[in-house]
Amino acid sequence: MISRDVTGMKSWIQAARPLAHVNIGVPLVLGQVAAWHVTGNFYWPWFAAALLWGVLDHLFVIFSNDVADHEADSGRRTLLSGGSGVIPEGKLTPRQVARAAGAAAVMLLLYSGVLSLAGRSWTPLYGLAALLLMWLYSFAPVRLSYRGGGEILQGVGVGIGLPSLGYYMQSGGVLAPGWIIAPATLLGVCSNVLTALPDVDDDERAHKKTWPVRHGTQSARRFASAGIAFAAFGVFLWTPWVSVPAKAVVAIVPLLPLLAGARAEDPFRAAWWSSIALNLLVALWMVAMVLKL
């Protein structure tokens, strides 16, 4: 028989959604790679400090999202779906998850204060910005994930906020360069659209006005594909100190899974292939910057 403690731990691991941390961790690493690419300096303690900040931010976002959406959550899951499912499955109560979200928010602000004392004085503002974006995204009275416009907030968070924090931790520059922010913001918007595609039926029933609900699945798929392609073109045009052949590889290779996604009939398969293209683009982009090919 599995002990209650082990069952509870598994429920909290499910609630934490470790695989979803890619949405937080990758933009933080992108900003730090860009800082190294620009300055030639890299500090492992600040790298680790940024990743820990990202873990706390991830827990706050994931738990808050579960609490905010638990009444509309049907419990149906895919690898791309938002929400962990622990509340509709009865594994944890909304009150438990809400307390965990509050604890993560407090720890994020406290840790940001510690980093401020350690020499990164602007970090608390990043922490407050993370809390504000989540509130605007999921909670009344604004609740843009339901009213429409949540994809813009995600673009701001993962395309401007997180890369800028990573860049700041390594270089001291408060804002990441525009050639990082522009493609990353577009990719953040596309990521939100893609993760909403498999959940379109549930979102319609919940009156959640995601991009696929507002514009239809076909329009959403075309938008995401075009957005990823434009981001790849931006990476090719704007990334400095990387050779044209290397940038061509970075921009062209992700188009292969993107085309597979465009041809797929099933919304989940389309979103899956397009998500592979998005993450492959970012991974190759970082490799090119690290190696200065």
N, C-alpha and C positions, 0 to 999 in steps of 0.2 A: 504494500500500500504506500502511495506517495504521501509524504508528510505534508501538513498544512503549510509549513514554512517554505518547502520547496515549491508547492503550488503557488503560493503568494509571490515568491521570487519570479517564477515564470510569468505570472500575470504582469508584474512590473516591468520585466524585460520586454514583453509584448507591448506594453503601454509606451515604453521608451522608443520603440521602433528604431533599433540601431542602424538598419540599412538606410533609413531616411536621413541619416546624418550627412550623407553625401551632399545634400542641399545646403548645409551650413559649412561643412569642412572644406569642400572644394573651393568655394569663393574666397575663404580665408587664405588657403594655400595659394590661390591665384594671385591675390594681392601681395603676398610675401615673395612669390617668384618674380613678380613685376618689379618689386623693390630691389631685389638682387640684380635683376636685369639692368636696371637704371643706375644703381649705385655701386654694384660690385661688392657690397657688404652684406653679410648674412650672420645672424646671431641665433644660435640654437636655443638659448634660454627664452628669447622673445618668441621664437617659433612655437615652443612648447606652451608658453603662456597664452598665446593666441588660440591654440587648439583647445586648451582648457576652457577659455572664455566661450569658445564655440560649443563645447559640450553643454555648458550651463544654459546657453541661449537655446540650443536644440531642445533640451528638456523642457524649458519654459514654453517654447512654441508648440511642441508636440502635446504636452499635457493641456495647455490652454485650448488648443484646437479640439481635443476630445471633449472637453467640458462644454465649449461653445456649440458644438454640433451634435451633442449626444441625443437630443430629442428628434433630430432629423436623420440620424444614422440608422440605416437598415441593418447594419452588421455584415452586409455583403462586401467581401474584400478581394482586391487584386493587388499585385505587386506595386502598382502605380497609384492605388487609391489613397486618398487622404484619410486619416484616422486609424487608430490601432484596433478598434472593435472591442476593447475590454469592457466598456460600459454596456453596450447593447447585449453582449454575451454574458453579462452578470458577474464577471470576474472581479471588477472593482466598481465602487459606487461613484457617482458624480462628485460627491463631497470629498472622497479620498483623492481623486485625481485633481480636484480644484485646490486642495491643500498642497499637493505636490507641485502644482504650477506656481502657487504663491511662494513656496519654499525655494523653488528654482529662481524665481524673480528676485527674491531677497539675496540669495547667494550670488546671483549675477551682479547685482549692484554693489554688494560688499566686495566681491572680487575685483570689480572695476575700480573701486576705491583703493584697494591694495596696489593695483597696477599703476594708479595715479601717483601714489606715494613712491613707487619704485622708479618713476621717471617718465611715465606716459600719462601726462596730466589730463588729456582729453578723453581718456577711456571711459569715465563715467557718463559722458555725453553720448557715446556709442551705446552704452547700456540703457540709458533712458530712451534713446531713439528706438532701440529694439523693442522695449516695452510699449512704446507709443504705437509703433507700426502694428504690433500684434493686437492691441486694443482696437485700433481703427479697422483692422481686418476682420476680427471675429466677434466683437462685443458691441452691444447697444450703447449709444443710439446710432452710431455710424454704421458698423457692421458691413463693410464694403464687400465682403465675400458673398453676402446675400443680396445686397442692393445692386451689385455690379461695379467693377473696378478693382476687385481684389487682385487681379493679375498685375495691375499697375503697382500696387503696394509691394507685391512680391518682387517685381522688377527692381524697385527702389532698394529693397532690403538686400537681395542677393547680388544685385548688379552694381550698386553704389556703396551701401553701408558695409557689407562684409569684406569686399575687396579693399575698400579704403581702410578698414580697421587693420587688415593684414599688412597693407602697405605702411600704415602708420607705425605699427609695432616694429617693423624692420628699419624704416628710414626716418621716422619722425615727421614725415609729410602727412598732413591731416587728410588729404583727399588723393585718391589714386588718380593717375593720369587719365585724360579723356579717352585715349586709345584703348584703355582697359575698360573703363566705365561704360562706354557706348555699346560695344558688343555684349558685355556681360549683362547689362540691363535688358537688352532685347532678348537674350537667352533666358533670363529670369522670367520675363513675361511669357515666353513660349513654354517654359517648363510648367507654369501654372495652367496654361491651356491644355497641355498634354495630359497632366494628371487628372484634369476634370473630364476628359473624354470618356473613360470607362464608367464614370459615375453619373453620366448625364441623365439617366432615367430616375435615379434616386434624387438627384438635385432638382429635377423638374417637379417631382412630388413634394419636395420640401420648399418649393418656391425660391430656390437658391439660384440667383441669376449669374451663373458662371458664363464664361465666353461661349462654350458649346450650347448652353441653354438659350442664350440670347440670340446667337447667330446660326445655330445648327451645327451638327457634327461635321458635315462636309466643309463648311466655311471655316470651322475651327481647325480642321486638318490642313487646309490650304494655308491658313494664316501661320500656323506653327511651322510648316515646311518652308514657307517663304521667309519667315523670321530667322530661322536657323541658317538658311542660305545667305541672307543679307548679313547676318553676324559673321559668317565665314568670309564673306567678301570684305567686311570691315577689318577683320583680322589681317587679311592679305594686304589691304591698302595701308593700314595705319601702324602696324607693329614695327617699331624702329629696330635697327641693328640686327635684323634677321634677313638672310639672303632671300631673294625672290624665289629661287627653286624650293627652298625649305618652306616658305610661306605658301607656295602653291600646293605642296603636299598637304600641309595643315588644312588648307581650305577645301581641297578636292576630295581627299579620302573620306571625310564624313558624309559626302554627298551620296555614297553608295548605300549605306543603311537608310539614309533619308529617302532615296528613291524607292527602296523596299517598303518603307512606311507609307509612301504616297500610293503605292500600288495595292497595299493590303486592304481587304474589304472589311475585316473586323476592326472596330474602333480600338480595342485593346491592342491588337497586333500593330496597328498603325501607330499608336502612341508609344508602344514598346520600341519599335524600330527607330522612330524619330528621337526618342530619349537616348537611345544608343548613339545616334548621330550627334546629338547635342553634347553628351559627355565625352565622346571621342574627340570632338572639335576642341573642347577645353583641355583635355589631356595632351593632345598633340601640340596645342598652343603653348602650354607650360613647358613641354620638353624642348621645343624650339627656343624658348626664352632662356631656359637653363643652360642649354648647350651653345646658344648664340650661333646657330648653324648658318 
